[in-house]
Amino acid sequence: MNITLRGVRGSVPSPRPETARYGGNTSCVEVRAEPGALCVLDAGTGIRAVDGTAGGLRRVDVLLTHLHMDHIIGLGFFGALYEPGLEVHLWGPPSATHSLHDRLTRYLSPPLFPVRLRELPCRLTLHDAPPGPFEIPGLSVRAELVCHPGPTLGFRLEGPDGAALAFIPDHEPALDSATADGPPGSLSGCGLAVGADVLIHDAQFTDAEYPAHAGWGHSSMSQALGFAERAGVGCLVPFHYHPDHGDAALDAAWAGAAPGRAFDVAPAREGMQLVVRR
């Protein structure tokens, strides 16, 4: 499983020059597990850098954790949607009131966007992510609701060799106090992350910032580390940085985070590549 991080920030794209190394795009991760197939996690502005038009590409799956604007704002600019006949599947959180098509149409239609979903030339299929495992080319996927305002999913992707990636970019497990002292799998999102080789997880706030933002749906840096430890992951990739945190601040915040821990810590950077295998 080959992973490329295309957008690592939360809330809004950041044009500040000091964010250049860690990146300024919003949430998007590219996963390639099988020739001819592409999986994209979230569709923030980072999706513009994903090549969805390469020759030989036969299917694209886009897995949306939720429909907050920073996670879908790049969708209309994704080249795969404009490839005539290309098989494209969009997966998102279910809703009791509106279909995924109806919810995405609010963005992909005038006056917010000039092209409607029905006008896209690709072979587009929209899915509510099912409660049990489902298959996409080269990967077995499981989705679960996690603590974040509005219907929000985390995803676990497993390759044929058992290598596992957990993707939980917007998450506040600290709100799940009822299960905080229970077994690892009982905490919000932990069932997706337990034993994962790589965990990409929300780490938006410093510990000093978190108390003023409790309930916003995001984690502090120490909460992300604690969650990774509880889940027993191989590597934590802190993600969804606060847009005001530049390179120097992030370097300082994560310096010395890994020594003495049972897992590696690799802070997400724009364009960072990881290979996950067993």
C-alpha positions in Angstrom: 0.0 0.0 0.0 1.6 3.3 -1.2 0.4 6.4 0.6 1.0 10.1 -0.4 -0.2 13.0 1.7 -1.6 15.7 -0.5 -3.2 18.0 2.1 -2.4 18.0 5.9 -4.1 21.1 7.3 -7.6 21.7 8.7 -10.2 24.5 8.6 -8.9 26.6 5.7 -6.0 26.5 3.2 -3.0 28.5 4.5 -1.0 30.6 2.1 1.5 31.6 4.7 5.1 31.0 3.4 6.2 29.5 6.7 3.8 26.6 6.2 5.6 25.5 3.0 7.3 22.4 4.4 4.3 21.1 6.3 2.0 22.3 3.6 -1.0 24.6 3.2 -3.6 22.3 1.5 -6.6 20.9 3.4 -7.3 17.2 4.0 -6.4 14.7 1.3 -4.4 11.4 1.2 -3.7 9.4 -1.9 -3.5 5.5 -1.6 -2.4 3.2 -4.3 -2.8 -0.5 -3.7 -3.4 -2.1 -7.1 -2.3 -1.1 -10.6 -5.1 0.8 -12.4 -6.9 1.7 -9.3 -6.7 4.8 -7.1 -8.2 5.5 -3.6 -8.4 9.0 -2.3 -9.2 9.8 1.3 -11.0 13.2 1.6 -11.3 15.8 -1.1 -9.8 19.0 0.4 -7.7 21.3 -1.7 -4.9 18.7 -1.7 -6.9 16.6 -4.2 -5.8 19.0 -7.0 -2.3 17.4 -6.8 -3.7 13.8 -7.3 -3.3 12.5 -10.8 -6.8 11.1 -11.6 -6.2 11.1 -15.3 -3.2 8.9 -15.7 -3.2 6.4 -18.6 -4.3 2.9 -17.5 -6.4 4.1 -14.6 -9.7 2.2 -14.7 -11.3 3.0 -11.3 -11.1 5.7 -8.7 -12.7 5.6 -5.2 -13.0 8.7 -3.1 -13.7 8.1 0.6 -15.1 11.2 2.4 -14.9 11.2 6.2 -17.5 14.0 6.3 -18.9 16.9 4.4 -17.4 19.9 6.1 -16.1 22.3 3.4 -12.4 21.9 4.1 -12.8 18.2 3.3 -14.8 18.5 0.0 -13.7 21.9 -1.4 -11.3 20.4 -3.9 -13.8 17.8 -5.2 -15.0 19.9 -8.1 -11.4 20.4 -9.3 -10.5 16.7 -9.3 -9.5 15.6 -12.8 -10.9 12.1 -12.6 -14.4 13.5 -12.5 -14.0 14.9 -16.0 -12.6 11.8 -17.6 -15.3 10.4 -20.0 -16.2 6.9 -19.0 -13.8 6.6 -16.0 -15.4 4.6 -13.2 -15.5 6.8 -10.1 -17.1 6.0 -6.8 -17.8 8.5 -4.0 -18.3 7.1 -0.5 -19.5 9.2 2.4 -21.2 9.1 5.8 -24.9 8.1 5.7 -27.6 10.6 6.8 -31.1 9.9 8.1 -32.5 12.9 6.2 -30.7 13.4 2.9 -28.9 11.2 0.4 -25.2 11.7 -0.3 -26.1 13.0 -3.7 -28.4 15.6 -2.3 -25.8 16.8 0.2 -23.0 17.0 -2.3 -25.2 18.8 -4.8 -25.5 21.7 -2.4 -21.8 22.4 -3.2 -21.5 21.1 -6.8 -24.2 23.3 -8.3 -24.7 27.0 -8.9 -24.1 29.5 -7.4 -21.2 27.8 -5.5 -19.9 25.7 -8.5 -20.7 25.9 -12.2 -20.8 22.2 -12.9 -23.5 19.9 -11.5 -23.0 16.3 -10.5 -25.2 15.1 -13.3 -23.1 16.9 -15.8 -19.9 15.1 -15.0 -18.7 12.9 -17.9 -17.2 10.1 -15.7 -19.2 7.0 -14.7 -20.1 8.3 -11.2 -21.6 6.2 -8.4 -22.4 7.5 -4.9 -22.5 5.3 -1.9 -23.4 5.7 1.8 -20.5 3.9 3.5 -22.0 0.6 4.8 -21.7 -0.4 8.5 -19.6 -3.5 7.7 -16.5 -4.0 5.6 -16.6 -3.3 1.9 -14.2 -4.0 -0.9 -12.5 -1.6 -3.3 -9.7 -2.7 -5.7 -6.8 -4.0 -3.7 -8.2 -2.9 -0.3 -10.7 -4.0 2.3 -12.3 -0.9 3.9 -14.2 -0.5 7.2 -15.9 2.8 8.3 -17.1 3.8 11.7 -18.7 7.0 13.1 -16.3 9.0 15.3 -16.6 12.0 17.6 -16.8 15.1 15.5 -19.7 17.5 14.8 -22.1 16.1 12.2 -22.0 12.6 10.7 -18.3 11.8 10.5 -16.5 8.6 9.6 -13.0 7.2 10.3 -11.7 4.6 7.9 -9.5 1.5 8.2 -7.9 0.2 5.0 -6.3 -3.2 4.8 -4.2 -4.7 2.0 -4.1 -8.4 1.1 -1.0 -8.9 3.2 -2.8 -7.5 6.3 -1.1 -4.2 6.3 -3.5 -1.6 7.8 -3.9 2.2 7.6 -6.3 4.0 9.9 -7.4 7.4 8.7 -9.2 9.6 11.4 -8.4 13.2 10.5 -11.2 15.0 12.4 -11.6 13.4 15.8 -12.1 14.3 19.5 -12.0 11.1 21.5 -11.6 13.1 24.7 -15.4 13.6 24.4 -16.0 9.9 24.7 -15.6 10.0 28.4 -18.0 7.1 29.0 -15.6 4.6 27.5 -12.3 6.4 28.4 -11.4 3.7 31.0 -12.8 0.7 29.0 -11.0 -1.7 26.7 -9.1 -0.1 23.8 -11.7 -0.9 21.2 -14.5 0.8 23.2 -13.2 4.4 22.7 -14.4 6.4 19.7 -12.3 5.4 16.7 -10.1 3.0 18.5 -11.7 0.0 16.9 -10.5 1.3 13.6 -7.0 2.1 14.8 -6.1 -0.9 17.0 -3.0 -2.6 15.7 -2.8 -0.4 12.6 0.6 -0.1 11.0 0.0 3.6 10.3 -2.5 5.9 12.0 -3.2 9.3 10.4 -4.9 11.2 13.2 -6.1 14.7 14.1 -3.6 16.8 16.1 -4.9 20.3 15.5 -4.3 22.0 18.9 -1.4 22.4 21.2 -2.2 21.3 24.8 -2.4 24.9 25.8 -4.9 25.7 23.0 -7.2 22.7 23.6 -9.2 23.9 26.6 -10.5 26.9 24.8 -11.6 24.7 21.9 -13.0 21.6 23.7 -16.1 20.4 21.9 -14.9 21.6 18.5 -14.3 18.1 17.3 -10.5 18.1 17.3 -7.6 16.7 19.4 -4.6 18.2 21.1 -1.2 16.8 20.3 -0.9 14.9 23.6 -4.4 13.4 23.0 -3.3 12.2 19.6 -0.2 10.6 21.2 -2.3 9.0 23.9 -4.8 7.7 21.4 -2.1 6.1 19.3 -0.6 4.5 22.4 -3.9 3.1 23.5 -4.5 1.7 20.0 -1.1 0.1 19.8 -0.2 1.4 16.4 3.1 1.1 14.6 3.4 4.7 13.5 1.4 7.9 14.3 1.2 10.5 11.6 -0.1 13.7 13.2 -2.5 15.4 10.8 -5.0 18.3 10.3 -2.8 21.0 11.7 -4.1 24.3 12.9 -3.9 26.7 10.0 -1.9 29.3 12.1 0.8 26.8 13.1 3.8 27.4 10.8 6.8 25.1 10.3 8.8 26.4 13.2 5.9 25.9 15.6 5.3 22.4 14.4 9.0 21.5 14.5 9.1 22.6 18.1 5.8 20.9 19.1 6.8 17.5 17.7 10.5 17.6 18.7 11.2 14.6 20.9 7.7 13.2 20.7 8.9 9.6 19.7 11.7 8.6 22.0 10.6 6.2 24.7 7.3 5.4 23.0 6.4 2.0 21.6 5.5 3.6 18.2 7.1 5.9 15.7 5.9 9.5 15.2 6.1 11.0 11.7 4.4 14.4 11.5 2.5 14.8 8.2 4.1 16.9 5.5 2.8 17.9 2.1 3.8 15.2 -0.4 5.1 12.8 2.2 5.1 9.2 1.0 4.8 6.1 3.1 4.8 2.4 2.1 2.7 0.2 4.4 3.3 -3.5 4.1 3.7 -6.6 6.3 
